[in-house]
């Protein structure tokens, strides 16, 4: 059994996150990363290990510690990777990728491993699955779907801590322009179209 398969089993046992950041999310990001790796010169093993470990700490979005999730996941990953006999250099590459991947950190990762992790994770935030995840988190946090007076943020700044739909404007519609890899950009364009089609249909139904 190779190290990636062993690590997958380890992570499956560790995951206790909400439905938007559970082990199914990890495996979707894993699939996205595999797709991107086919087109990039990169150590695929390091990418897949970074994917498996990127959400091993995940605080609810309403928790003050939420912005620390990626930093704490990176630190926790170091301890796990040492037990799997990764070199210090490999551990650093993986942990740096995990630390820098999240949207809230507002960073562009310095390595291709980090860039692919970031793209693969962001792809799972858009498209049909992205819509499902947005409303899963909104329900978990007991937020209303939208601001009744201005659902689509025409005359106000979005605030996704209050209204679920605002997350589209605060984050999701921006992700296509922030992708690092060519494969990521191509897939993000397709998935962003699904978001805009959804918003147009929603507009027809509620206004």
N, C-alpha and C positions, 0 to 999 in steps of 0.2 A: 504493500500500500504506500503510495507516494506521499510526500509531506503535505501537499495541497489537500488531498483527500483526508488525511489525518486531522489537519487544521479545521477542515469543514465540519468534521464530527465534533471537534472540541467547541467550535463556535455555536453550533446548533444547541448544545447543552447549556451555553451561557446566555442565550438570548431570552430576554423577558421584557421586550419593549411593546409599545402600542402597535396597532395593526398597520400603521404607515411606516414603521421602522423595524418590522419583525424579520424573521429568518427568510420569509418569502421575498421581502424587499432585498435582502442580501443576495439572494439567488437571481433576482431580476437584474441587479447591478452587475453580478458576475457574468450573466449572459451578454449584457451590453459591453462589458470589458473584453470579453472573448471576441466579439465582433470587431471592436476597435483595434485590438492587438493584431488582427490579421493584416492590417494595413500599415502598422507602425513597427519601426525597429526598436524593440524593447525586450527586457527580460520578463517574459509572460508570467513566470512563477512569482516574481515579486509583485506584479500587478494584481494577480488573483489573490495572493495572501493579504495584500493591502485592502482589497475589496472585502474579503471575509471578516476582517477585523475593524472596518471603518466605523461601525456603529455599536461596538460592544459596550459603550457607555452612551446612553441616549436619554436625556432628561426631557420631560414634557415641555412643550413650547411655552407654557405659562410659567414654568419654573425659572427662577432667577439664574439658575446654573446652566440654562439651556445652551448659552454661547460657549460653555466650557466642555460640551459633549465631545467635540472632536479632539480637543487638547487632552482630555482624560482618557479617551479611547487610544490615543497615540501612546500615552504613558503605560497604560495597561497592556498594550500590544507588545511593548518591549519585553516585559516579563514573560509573556507567553512564548514569544519567538525564541528567547534564550533556551527554553526547554525543548525546542525543536531543532536546536543546533544551527541556527542561522549565524552567519558571521556578524561582527559588530557593524561592518559597512552595510550589509543587507538590512539589518535591523534599523539602522539610521534612515536608509532610503524609504523603507516601508512606514516607519513612524512619522517621518516628515510629511509623506504623502497624506497620511491620515489626518495629521494636525492641520494641514493647509487646505483640505478638500472642501470644507463647508462654506456655504454662501455667507454665513454670518461673519466668518473670518476675513472676508473680502480680500483674498489673496489669490495670486496666480502661482501654482506650484512650480518649483524650480526644476523638477525632473520630469521625464516623460512618464514615469510610473505615477507620479502625482497628477499630471495632466490627464492621464487616461482614467484614473480613479474619479477625478472631479467630473469629467465628462460623462462617465458611465452612471454616476450617482445622479447627476442633473437630468439625464435622460429619463430616469424613473420618476422625476418630479413633473414631467410634462406628458402630453398625449392622454389617451383614455385612462391609463393607470394613474397618471398625475391628478386628473380630475377626481378620481375615486379617493386618492390619498388626501387631497385638500379637504374634502368633506368629511372624511374619517377623522382627521385631526380637529376640524371645526366642531364635530359632534362630541368628540372626547373632551374638548375644552368648553362645551356648552355655549358656543357662539351662535348668534343669528346668521342665517345664510348671507344676508346683505343689508346695507343701509337703504331703508325704504325710500327715503327722499332722493338719494343719489346713488343707486346701486353700482354704477359703472365708473365712479370717481371722475365725473365730468368737471365738477366745480370744487373739488376738495382733494387733499392728499390722502392716499390709501393708508389704512391702519388695520393690518391683519390681526392685531391683538383683540380687536373688537368685532370685525365682520369677516367672515370666511372668504367671500368673493374678492375682497380687497387683496388677498394673497396673489391673485392673478396679476394685479397691477404693481404690487410691491416687489414681486420676485419672478413669477413663472414666465411672464411675457418677455422678460429681460434675458432669459437664459440662452436663447438661440445665439444672441450676439456675443455671449461670453464663452462659447465653446472653444476648446483648445485645438482639437484635431479635426482634420477634414471629414473623417467618418462621423465624428460627433456632430459637426455642423450640418451634414446632410440629413442625418436622422432627426436632429433637433428641429430642422425646418419642417419636416413632415409632421412631427408631433405638435409643433406650435400651431400649425394649421388646424389641428383637431381642437385646440384650445379656443382659437378665434371663432371657429364654426359653432362651438358650444356656447360661447358668449353671445353670438348673434342670434342663435335659437332661443336662448334664455331671455334676451331682450324682447323678442317677439311674444314670449309667453307672459312676461310680468309687467310690461309697460303698455 
